[in-house]
Amino acid sequence: MRIESATLHCVRIPFRGSFGHALSSRSHSDAVLVELRDDQGGVGWGEILPRAYVTGETIEGVLERSGPALARRLLGSELLDREAVLGWIRQTLPEVGRELATFGGFEVALLDLAGHRHGFSLASVLLADPTAEPGPALPPGVIIGFEVATPDLKKHCVALRFKGRTHVKVKVGRDDDPERLAMIARVFGPKVPLRLDANAAWSADEAVARLAALREIPIASIEQPVPADDLAGLRAIRERSGVPVMADESVCSLADAERLVAERAADIFNVRPGKHGGAIASLQIVECARAAGIGIHLGTLVGESGVLSRLAEVFGRCVPGFACLDGKGQNRFLLESDVLRASDEPAAASEGPAGLDAPGLGVEVDPQIVAQRRVGEPTRLLASGG
């Protein structure tokens, strides 16, 4: 299998509503879809969802610099079997620096393409024992953001409870946090501790004070209470608040994870494949956490299409230790449309063993939808002599 071309499609997908937290509010998703083709006409798709406040990447940077640069490294490569593909991924990953979302998009596209060409599934890459059976599909973790107005909050939570949701994350960082959290806690009851996510809205002292004021609320963890580089602040909150601290923006690369371990700055890592660099990088983060006795939680990026969501769903079934998948299904209802073929939009394949055995990613991107949602002309790069 020789990689002949790489095409970058910038797409914009409107939301049906809006979604907001302390660092951002958005009503649409801007992403870069990676389309790889080989010398036999095979195709693979990946998704780059850059977040400047997470890895520092932007759509413009991906299209103008990091995407073409990574494409040039891959184009012309002769990857004759599964091990050659995984070898390229493992060799290149440490060299991409903070361009992790970009690398992850290319990695997923490569695994999709190579899986079809060489006959292996994404699940087989993620399972520690390829002969083992994947676990059941993870239950969804719901995320309540700032887009839910306080007067509407009770009705919203009652609807979620009626659907049987028992894993709840709440975005915090507002003056009326105590009122909102008390209302949410009353609806869900003491058996559903809430995971709070401040998205770096506080200082360490402020976080400790705010958490102390919420002592009557059942809290499971506080996610990213301070800016990503404030590891001393994270450690202080762990030591002073008694609330488990989950690192999110602070843990993107393996080096980040190792620093958090060394600084004793987190109790839990929020694993989101779209920010780590794809499947292999996310496995490395999980392995680092396990070795250090740190908990793991699985999440998604707001606005993911079915491409990245498929990776997270398969990851959750193949890698043990997760209680739920934050955002599962939520993105599908948030986006006006997905880029997958209609039969794949619910990603029902991820719920059953047949879908996990499918080669490559196991879902199909619809090129017509990509063309409809594309912003500007695609960037196409060819292998030398292609």
TORKOL-4160 file (C-alpha; in steps of 0.2 Angstrom, whole numbers, padded with zeros to 4 digits, m for minus):
386
<pt num="1" X="0000" Y="0000" Z="0000"/>
<pt num="2" X="0008" Y="0017" Z="m0006"/>
<pt num="3" X="0000" Y="0033" Z="0000"/>
<pt num="4" X="m0004" Y="0043" Z="m0015"/>
<pt num="5" X="m0014" Y="0058" Z="m0010"/>
<pt num="6" X="m0020" Y="0068" Z="0005"/>
<pt num="7" X="m0034" Y="0080" Z="0004"/>
<pt num="8" X="m0039" Y="0092" Z="0018"/>
<pt num="9" X="m0058" Y="0097" Z="0018"/>
<pt num="10" X="m0063" Y="0112" Z="0029"/>
<pt num="11" X="m0081" Y="0109" Z="0034"/>
<pt num="12" X="m0093" Y="0119" Z="0044"/>
<pt num="13" X="m0108" Y="0110" Z="0052"/>
<pt num="14" X="m0121" Y="0121" Z="0061"/>
<pt num="15" X="m0128" Y="0116" Z="0078"/>
<pt num="16" X="m0146" Y="0114" Z="0081"/>
<pt num="17" X="m0144" Y="0125" Z="0096"/>
<pt num="18" X="m0128" Y="0132" Z="0105"/>
<pt num="19" X="m0116" Y="0125" Z="0118"/>
<pt num="20" X="m0106" Y="0135" Z="0130"/>
<pt num="21" X="m0094" Y="0135" Z="0145"/>
<pt num="22" X="m0081" Y="0146" Z="0153"/>
<pt num="23" X="m0069" Y="0146" Z="0139"/>
<pt num="24" X="m0080" Y="0146" Z="0124"/>
<pt num="25" X="m0097" Y="0146" Z="0116"/>
<pt num="26" X="m0101" Y="0140" Z="0099"/>
<pt num="27" X="m0116" Y="0137" Z="0087"/>
<pt num="28" X="m0107" Y="0127" Z="0074"/>
<pt num="29" X="m0092" Y="0115" Z="0072"/>
<pt num="30" X="m0077" Y="0119" Z="0061"/>
<pt num="31" X="m0067" Y="0104" Z="0057"/>
<pt num="32" X="m0054" Y="0098" Z="0044"/>
<pt num="33" X="m0058" Y="0081" Z="0037"/>
<pt num="34" X="m0043" Y="0071" Z="0031"/>
<pt num="35" X="m0045" Y="0060" Z="0015"/>
<pt num="36" X="m0031" Y="0048" Z="0011"/>
<pt num="37" X="m0030" Y="0038" Z="m0005"/>
<pt num="38" X="m0018" Y="0024" Z="m0009"/>
<pt num="39" X="m0011" Y="0017" Z="m0026"/>
<pt num="40" X="m0025" Y="0005" Z="m0028"/>
<pt num="41" X="m0039" Y="0017" Z="m0026"/>
<pt num="42" X="m0043" Y="0014" Z="m0007"/>
<pt num="43" X="m0049" Y="0028" Z="0004"/>
<pt num="44" X="m0048" Y="0032" Z="0022"/>
<pt num="45" X="m0055" Y="0047" Z="0032"/>
<pt num="46" X="m0050" Y="0055" Z="0048"/>
<pt num="47" X="m0056" Y="0071" Z="0058"/>
<pt num="48" X="m0046" Y="0086" Z="0065"/>
<pt num="49" X="m0056" Y="0096" Z="0077"/>
<pt num="50" X="m0043" Y="0110" Z="0083"/>
<pt num="51" X="m0046" Y="0119" Z="0099"/>
<pt num="52" X="m0034" Y="0134" Z="0102"/>
<pt num="53" X="m0037" Y="0133" Z="0121"/>
<pt num="54" X="m0033" Y="0114" Z="0121"/>
<pt num="55" X="m0018" Y="0110" Z="0110"/>
<pt num="56" X="m0016" Y="0128" Z="0103"/>
<pt num="57" X="m0021" Y="0122" Z="0086"/>
<pt num="58" X="m0032" Y="0132" Z="0074"/>
<pt num="59" X="m0041" Y="0128" Z="0058"/>
<pt num="60" X="m0030" Y="0141" Z="0049"/>
<pt num="61" X="m0014" Y="0133" Z="0056"/>
<pt num="62" X="m0020" Y="0115" Z="0051"/>
<pt num="63" X="m0024" Y="0120" Z="0033"/>
<pt num="64" X="m0009" Y="0131" Z="0030"/>
<pt num="65" X="0005" Y="0123" Z="0040"/>
<pt num="66" X="0003" Y="0107" Z="0050"/>
<pt num="67" X="m0009" Y="0098" Z="0039"/>
<pt num="68" X="0002" Y="0099" Z="0023"/>
<pt num="69" X="0018" Y="0096" Z="0033"/>
<pt num="70" X="0012" Y="0080" Z="0040"/>
<pt num="71" X="0004" Y="0075" Z="0023"/>
<pt num="72" X="0021" Y="0077" Z="0015"/>
<pt num="73" X="0029" Y="0065" Z="0028"/>
<pt num="74" X="0016" Y="0052" Z="0024"/>
<pt num="75" X="0014" Y="0054" Z="0005"/>
<pt num="76" X="0024" Y="0041" Z="m0004"/>
<pt num="77" X="0026" Y="0029" Z="0011"/>
<pt num="78" X="0025" Y="0011" Z="0007"/>
<pt num="79" X="0016" Y="0003" Z="0021"/>
<pt num="80" X="0015" Y="m0016" Z="0017"/>
<pt num="81" X="0006" Y="m0023" Z="0032"/>
<pt num="82" X="m0003" Y="m0018" Z="0048"/>
<pt num="83" X="0014" Y="m0018" Z="0058"/>
<pt num="84" X="0021" Y="m0006" Z="0045"/>
<pt num="85" X="0007" Y="0006" Z="0048"/>
<pt num="86" X="0008" Y="0005" Z="0067"/>
<pt num="87" X="0026" Y="0007" Z="0066"/>
<pt num="88" X="0024" Y="0024" Z="0056"/>
<pt num="89" X="0012" Y="0030" Z="0069"/>
<pt num="90" X="0023" Y="0026" Z="0084"/>
<pt num="91" X="0038" Y="0033" Z="0075"/>
<pt num="92" X="0030" Y="0049" Z="0070"/>
<pt num="93" X="0019" Y="0053" Z="0085"/>
<pt num="94" X="0034" Y="0059" Z="0097"/>
<pt num="95" X="0039" Y="0071" Z="0083"/>
<pt num="96" X="0023" Y="0081" Z="0081"/>
<pt num="97" X="0025" Y="0092" Z="0096"/>
<pt num="98" X="0008" Y="0100" Z="0101"/>
<pt num="99" X="0000" Y="0097" Z="0084"/>
<pt num="100" X="m0009" Y="0083" Z="0092"/>
<pt num="101" X="m0027" Y="0085" Z="0084"/>
<pt num="102" X="m0019" Y="0086" Z="0067"/>
<pt num="103" X="m0009" Y="0070" Z="0070"/>
<pt num="104" X="m0024" Y="0061" Z="0076"/>
<pt num="105" X="m0034" Y="0066" Z="0061"/>
<pt num="106" X="m0021" Y="0058" Z="0050"/>
<pt num="107" X="m0019" Y="0043" Z="0061"/>
<pt num="108" X="m0037" Y="0039" Z="0060"/>
<pt num="109" X="m0038" Y="0041" Z="0041"/>
<pt num="110" X="m0022" Y="0030" Z="0040"/>
<pt num="111" X="m0030" Y="0016" Z="0051"/>
<pt num="112" X="m0046" Y="0017" Z="0041"/>
<pt num="113" X="m0037" Y="0016" Z="0024"/>
<pt num="114" X="m0025" Y="0002" Z="0030"/>
<pt num="115" X="m0038" Y="m0007" Z="0039"/>
<pt num="116" X="m0048" Y="m0009" Z="0023"/>
<pt num="117" X="m0032" Y="m0013" Z="0013"/>
<pt num="118" X="m0024" Y="m0025" Z="0025"/>
<pt num="119" X="m0040" Y="m0032" Z="0033"/>
<pt num="120" X="m0040" Y="m0026" Z="0051"/>
<pt num="121" X="m0052" Y="m0017" Z="0062"/>
<pt num="122" X="m0049" Y="m0002" Z="0073"/>
<pt num="123" X="m0054" Y="m0013" Z="0088"/>
<pt num="124" X="m0040" Y="m0025" Z="0084"/>
<pt num="125" X="m0028" Y="m0011" Z="0086"/>
<pt num="126" X="m0035" Y="m0005" Z="0103"/>
<pt num="127" X="m0037" Y="m0022" Z="0111"/>
<pt num="128" X="m0023" Y="m0027" Z="0123"/>
<pt num="129" X="m0026" Y="m0045" Z="0118"/>
<pt num="130" X="m0033" Y="m0046" Z="0100"/>
<pt num="131" X="m0042" Y="m0062" Z="0103"/>
<pt num="132" X="m0051" Y="m0054" Z="0118"/>
<pt num="133" X="m0069" Y="m0049" Z="0117"/>
<pt num="134" X="m0073" Y="m0031" Z="0118"/>
<pt num="135" X="m0084" Y="m0025" Z="0132"/>
<pt num="136" X="m0101" Y="m0018" Z="0131"/>
<pt num="137" X="m0105" Y="m0001" Z="0125"/>
<pt num="138" X="m0102" Y="0012" Z="0138"/>
<pt num="139" X="m0117" Y="0022" Z="0144"/>
<pt num="140" X="m0118" Y="0040" Z="0139"/>
<pt num="141" X="m0112" Y="0054" Z="0150"/>
<pt num="142" X="m0123" Y="0070" Z="0148"/>
<pt num="143" X="m0115" Y="0087" Z="0149"/>
<pt num="144" X="m0125" Y="0102" Z="0155"/>
<pt num="145" X="m0118" Y="0118" Z="0148"/>
<pt num="146" X="m0121" Y="0136" Z="0150"/>
<pt num="147" X="m0134" Y="0135" Z="0135"/>
<pt num="148" X="m0147" Y="0128" Z="0147"/>
<pt num="149" X="m0154" Y="0144" Z="0155"/>
<pt num="150" X="m0157" Y="0143" Z="0174"/>
<pt num="151" X="m0176" Y="0145" Z="0173"/>
<pt num="152" X="m0176" Y="0130" Z="0161"/>
<pt num="153" X="m0164" Y="0119" Z="0171"/>
<pt num="154" X="m0176" Y="0109" Z="0181"/>
<pt num="155" X="m0186" Y="0104" Z="0166"/>
<pt num="156" X="m0170" Y="0099" Z="0156"/>
<pt num="157" X="m0164" Y="0088" Z="0170"/>
<pt num="158" X="m0181" Y="0080" Z="0173"/>
<pt num="159" X="m0180" Y="0075" Z="0155"/>
<pt num="160" X="m0163" Y="0068" Z="0156"/>
<pt num="161" X="m0168" Y="0058" Z="0172"/>
<pt num="162" X="m0183" Y="0051" Z="0163"/>
<pt num="163" X="m0171" Y="0045" Z="0149"/>
<pt num="164" X="m0161" Y="0035" Z="0163"/>
<pt num="165" X="m0146" Y="0046" Z="0163"/>
<pt num="166" X="m0135" Y="0043" Z="0178"/>
<pt num="167" X="m0118" Y="0050" Z="0173"/>
<pt num="168" X="m0119" Y="0069" Z="0173"/>
<pt num="169" X="m0106" Y="0083" Z="0170"/>
<pt num="170" X="m0110" Y="0101" Z="0174"/>
<pt num="171" X="m0101" Y="0116" Z="0167"/>
<pt num="172" X="m0097" Y="0129" Z="0181"/>
<pt num="173" X="m0089" Y="0146" Z="0183"/>
<pt num="174" X="m0105" Y="0156" Z="0184"/>
<pt num="175" X="m0111" Y="0167" Z="0199"/>
<pt num="176" X="m0126" Y="0156" Z="0200"/>
<pt num="177" X="m0117" Y="0140" Z="0201"/>
<pt num="178" X="m0124" Y="0136" Z="0219"/>
<pt num="179" X="m0142" Y="0138" Z="0213"/>
<pt num="180" X="m0140" Y="0128" Z="0197"/>
<pt num="181" X="m0131" Y="0114" Z="0206"/>
<pt num="182" X="m0143" Y="0113" Z="0220"/>
<pt num="183" X="m0157" Y="0111" Z="0207"/>
<pt num="184" X="m0148" Y="0098" Z="0197"/>
<pt num="185" X="m0144" Y="0088" Z="0213"/>
<pt num="186" X="m0162" Y="0088" Z="0219"/>
<pt num="187" X="m0168" Y="0081" Z="0202"/>
<pt num="188" X="m0155" Y="0067" Z="0201"/>
<pt num="189" X="m0153" Y="0063" Z="0219"/>
<pt num="190" X="m0139" Y="0058" Z="0231"/>
<pt num="191" X="m0135" Y="0042" Z="0221"/>
<pt num="192" X="m0129" Y="0053" Z="0206"/>
<pt num="193" X="m0114" Y="0063" Z="0211"/>
<pt num="194" X="m0110" Y="0077" Z="0199"/>
<pt num="195" X="m0094" Y="0080" Z="0189"/>
<pt num="196" X="m0091" Y="0098" Z="0189"/>
<pt num="197" X="m0080" Y="0106" Z="0174"/>
<pt num="198" X="m0074" Y="0124" Z="0177"/>
<pt num="199" X="m0064" Y="0125" Z="0160"/>
<pt num="200" X="m0050" Y="0134" Z="0169"/>
<pt num="201" X="m0062" Y="0148" Z="0176"/>
<pt num="202" X="m0054" Y="0149" Z="0193"/>
<pt num="203" X="m0038" Y="0152" Z="0203"/>
<pt num="204" X="m0033" Y="0139" Z="0215"/>
<pt num="205" X="m0039" Y="0149" Z="0230"/>
<pt num="206" X="m0056" Y="0153" Z="0222"/>
<pt num="207" X="m0058" Y="0134" Z="0217"/>
<pt num="208" X="m0056" Y="0129" Z="0235"/>
<pt num="209" X="m0068" Y="0142" Z="0242"/>
<pt num="210" X="m0081" Y="0138" Z="0229"/>
<pt num="211" X="m0080" Y="0119" Z="0232"/>
<pt num="212" X="m0081" Y="0122" Z="0251"/>
<pt num="213" X="m0097" Y="0132" Z="0248"/>
<pt num="214" X="m0104" Y="0117" Z="0238"/>
<pt num="215" X="m0101" Y="0104" Z="0252"/>
<pt num="216" X="m0120" Y="0099" Z="0253"/>
<pt num="217" X="m0119" Y="0095" Z="0234"/>
<pt num="218" X="m0114" Y="0077" Z="0230"/>
<pt num="219" X="m0098" Y="0080" Z="0219"/>
<pt num="220" X="m0088" Y="0066" Z="0211"/>
<pt num="221" X="m0074" Y="0077" Z="0204"/>
<pt num="222" X="m0069" Y="0095" Z="0198"/>
<pt num="223" X="m0062" Y="0095" Z="0181"/>
<pt num="224" X="m0049" Y="0108" Z="0175"/>
<pt num="225" X="m0053" Y="0121" Z="0189"/>
<pt num="226" X="m0037" Y="0132" Z="0184"/>
<pt num="227" X="m0028" Y="0136" Z="0168"/>
<pt num="228" X="m0019" Y="0121" Z="0160"/>
<pt num="229" X="m0001" Y="0126" Z="0165"/>
<pt num="230" X="m0005" Y="0129" Z="0183"/>
<pt num="231" X="0000" Y="0112" Z="0190"/>
<pt num="232" X="0004" Y="0119" Z="0207"/>
<pt num="233" X="m0014" Y="0125" Z="0208"/>
<pt num="234" X="m0021" Y="0108" Z="0203"/>
<pt num="235" X="m0011" Y="0100" Z="0217"/>
<pt num="236" X="m0016" Y="0113" Z="0229"/>
<pt num="237" X="m0034" Y="0110" Z="0225"/>
<pt num="238" X="m0032" Y="0091" Z="0227"/>
<pt num="239" X="m0024" Y="0094" Z="0244"/>
<pt num="240" X="m0035" Y="0107" Z="0251"/>
<pt num="241" X="m0053" Y="0104" Z="0244"/>
<pt num="242" X="m0054" Y="0085" Z="0247"/>
<pt num="243" X="m0063" Y="0084" Z="0229"/>
<pt num="244" X="m0054" Y="0073" Z="0216"/>
<pt num="245" X="m0046" Y="0084" Z="0202"/>
<pt num="246" X="m0048" Y="0078" Z="0184"/>
<pt num="247" X="m0036" Y="0085" Z="0172"/>
<pt num="248" X="m0042" Y="0089" Z="0154"/>
<pt num="249" X="m0034" Y="0104" Z="0145"/>
<pt num="250" X="m0018" Y="0100" Z="0156"/>
<pt num="251" X="m0016" Y="0083" Z="0149"/>
<pt num="252" X="m0015" Y="0082" Z="0130"/>
<pt num="253" X="0002" Y="0074" Z="0126"/>
<pt num="254" X="0011" Y="0060" Z="0135"/>
<pt num="255" X="0023" Y="0072" Z="0142"/>
<pt num="256" X="0009" Y="0082" Z="0149"/>
<pt num="257" X="0003" Y="0066" Z="0158"/>
<pt num="258" X="0020" Y="0062" Z="0165"/>
<pt num="259" X="0022" Y="0080" Z="0172"/>
<pt num="260" X="0005" Y="0078" Z="0180"/>
<pt num="261" X="0011" Y="0062" Z="0188"/>
<pt num="262" X="0027" Y="0069" Z="0194"/>
<pt num="263" X="0019" Y="0085" Z="0201"/>
<pt num="264" X="0005" Y="0074" Z="0210"/>
<pt num="265" X="m0007" Y="0086" Z="0201"/>
<pt num="266" X="m0022" Y="0075" Z="0196"/>
<pt num="267" X="m0033" Y="0061" Z="0202"/>
<pt num="268" X="m0041" Y="0058" Z="0185"/>
<pt num="269" X="m0036" Y="0060" Z="0167"/>
<pt num="270" X="m0050" Y="0065" Z="0155"/>
<pt num="271" X="m0045" Y="0055" Z="0140"/>
<pt num="272" X="m0052" Y="0062" Z="0123"/>
<pt num="273" X="m0044" Y="0054" Z="0108"/>
<pt num="274" X="m0047" Y="0070" Z="0098"/>
<pt num="275" X="m0035" Y="0080" Z="0108"/>
<pt num="276" X="m0022" Y="0067" Z="0112"/>
<pt num="277" X="m0017" Y="0062" Z="0094"/>
<pt num="278" X="m0028" Y="0048" Z="0090"/>
<pt num="279" X="m0029" Y="0030" Z="0095"/>
<pt num="280" X="m0011" Y="0025" Z="0099"/>
<pt num="281" X="m0008" Y="0042" Z="0109"/>
<pt num="282" X="m0024" Y="0039" Z="0119"/>
<pt num="283" X="m0018" Y="0022" Z="0124"/>
<pt num="284" X="m0001" Y="0029" Z="0130"/>
<pt num="285" X="m0011" Y="0041" Z="0141"/>
<pt num="286" X="m0021" Y="0027" Z="0148"/>
<pt num="287" X="m0005" Y="0017" Z="0151"/>
<pt num="288" X="0003" Y="0031" Z="0160"/>
<pt num="289" X="m0012" Y="0034" Z="0171"/>
<pt num="290" X="m0013" Y="0016" Z="0176"/>
<pt num="291" X="0005" Y="0015" Z="0180"/>
<pt num="292" X="0003" Y="0030" Z="0192"/>
<pt num="293" X="m0013" Y="0024" Z="0200"/>
<pt num="294" X="m0023" Y="0038" Z="0192"/>
<pt num="295" X="m0041" Y="0036" Z="0186"/>
<pt num="296" X="m0047" Y="0038" Z="0168"/>
<pt num="297" X="m0062" Y="0045" Z="0161"/>
<pt num="298" X="m0068" Y="0045" Z="0143"/>
<pt num="299" X="m0074" Y="0060" Z="0134"/>
<pt num="300" X="m0077" Y="0068" Z="0117"/>
<pt num="301" X="m0075" Y="0085" Z="0109"/>
<pt num="302" X="m0091" Y="0096" Z="0107"/>
<pt num="303" X="m0095" Y="0096" Z="0089"/>
<pt num="304" X="m0087" Y="0080" Z="0084"/>
<pt num="305" X="m0094" Y="0072" Z="0068"/>
<pt num="306" X="m0097" Y="0053" Z="0068"/>
<pt num="307" X="m0079" Y="0050" Z="0063"/>
<pt num="308" X="m0071" Y="0055" Z="0079"/>
<pt num="309" X="m0086" Y="0049" Z="0089"/>
<pt num="310" X="m0084" Y="0032" Z="0082"/>
<pt num="311" X="m0066" Y="0032" Z="0088"/>
<pt num="312" X="m0071" Y="0036" Z="0106"/>
<pt num="313" X="m0085" Y="0023" Z="0106"/>
<pt num="314" X="m0074" Y="0009" Z="0100"/>
<pt num="315" X="m0060" Y="0015" Z="0112"/>
<pt num="316" X="m0072" Y="0014" Z="0126"/>
<pt num="317" X="m0077" Y="m0004" Z="0122"/>
<pt num="318" X="m0059" Y="m0010" Z="0119"/>
<pt num="319" X="m0050" Y="m0001" Z="0134"/>
<pt num="320" X="m0056" Y="m0006" Z="0151"/>
<pt num="321" X="m0058" Y="0006" Z="0165"/>
<pt num="322" X="m0071" Y="0019" Z="0159"/>
<pt num="323" X="m0088" Y="0021" Z="0168"/>
<pt num="324" X="m0096" Y="0031" Z="0154"/>
<pt num="325" X="m0093" Y="0041" Z="0138"/>
<pt num="326" X="m0096" Y="0060" Z="0140"/>
<pt num="327" X="m0105" Y="0067" Z="0125"/>
<pt num="328" X="m0110" Y="0050" Z="0118"/>
<pt num="329" X="m0125" Y="0053" Z="0106"/>
<pt num="330" X="m0125" Y="0072" Z="0112"/>
<pt num="331" X="m0115" Y="0077" Z="0097"/>
<pt num="332" X="m0127" Y="0068" Z="0085"/>
<pt num="333" X="m0142" Y="0078" Z="0091"/>
<pt num="334" X="m0132" Y="0094" Z="0092"/>
<pt num="335" X="m0126" Y="0094" Z="0074"/>
<pt num="336" X="m0138" Y="0098" Z="0060"/>
<pt num="337" X="m0131" Y="0084" Z="0050"/>
<pt num="338" X="m0117" Y="0072" Z="0051"/>
<pt num="339" X="m0104" Y="0068" Z="0037"/>
<pt num="340" X="m0107" Y="0049" Z="0038"/>
<pt num="341" X="m0119" Y="0040" Z="0026"/>
<pt num="342" X="m0136" Y="0040" Z="0033"/>
<pt num="343" X="m0136" Y="0021" Z="0038"/>
<pt num="344" X="m0121" Y="0025" Z="0049"/>
<pt num="345" X="m0127" Y="0041" Z="0058"/>
<pt num="346" X="m0133" Y="0032" Z="0074"/>
<pt num="347" X="m0117" Y="0022" Z="0074"/>
<pt num="348" X="m0127" Y="0007" Z="0079"/>
<pt num="349" X="m0112" Y="m0003" Z="0073"/>
<pt num="350" X="m0102" Y="0002" Z="0088"/>
<pt num="351" X="m0115" Y="m0007" Z="0099"/>
<pt num="352" X="m0113" Y="m0024" Z="0092"/>
<pt num="353" X="m0099" Y="m0036" Z="0089"/>
<pt num="354" X="m0102" Y="m0036" Z="0070"/>
<pt num="355" X="m0098" Y="m0018" Z="0069"/>
<pt num="356" X="m0082" Y="m0019" Z="0079"/>
<pt num="357" X="m0076" Y="m0033" Z="0067"/>
<pt num="358" X="m0078" Y="m0021" Z="0052"/>
<pt num="359" X="m0062" Y="m0016" Z="0043"/>
<pt num="360" X="m0054" Y="0001" Z="0046"/>
<pt num="361" X="m0065" Y="0013" Z="0056"/>
<pt num="362" X="m0081" Y="0004" Z="0053"/>
<pt num="363" X="m0091" Y="0019" Z="0046"/>
<pt num="364" X="m0092" Y="0027" Z="0030"/>
<pt num="365" X="m0091" Y="0046" Z="0026"/>
<pt num="366" X="m0102" Y="0053" Z="0013"/>
<pt num="367" X="m0092" Y="0063" Z="0000"/>
<pt num="368" X="m0108" Y="0072" Z="m0005"/>
<pt num="369" X="m0111" Y="0079" Z="0012"/>
<pt num="370" X="m0093" Y="0084" Z="0014"/>
<pt num="371" X="m0095" Y="0094" Z="m0002"/>
<pt num="372" X="m0111" Y="0102" Z="0004"/>
<pt num="373" X="m0103" Y="0107" Z="0021"/>
<pt num="374" X="m0086" Y="0112" Z="0014"/>
<pt num="375" X="m0079" Y="0130" Z="0016"/>
<pt num="376" X="m0068" Y="0135" Z="0002"/>
<pt num="377" X="m0058" Y="0123" Z="m0009"/>
<pt num="378" X="m0050" Y="0107" Z="m0003"/>
<pt num="379" X="m0031" Y="0106" Z="m0001"/>
<pt num="380" X="m0025" Y="0091" Z="m0011"/>
<pt num="381" X="m0007" Y="0085" Z="m0010"/>
<pt num="382" X="0000" Y="0071" Z="m0021"/>
<pt num="383" X="0015" Y="0060" Z="m0018"/>
<pt num="384" X="0030" Y="0063" Z="m0029"/>
<pt num="385" X="0026" Y="0056" Z="m0046"/>
<pt num="386" X="0008" Y="0055" Z="m0042"/>
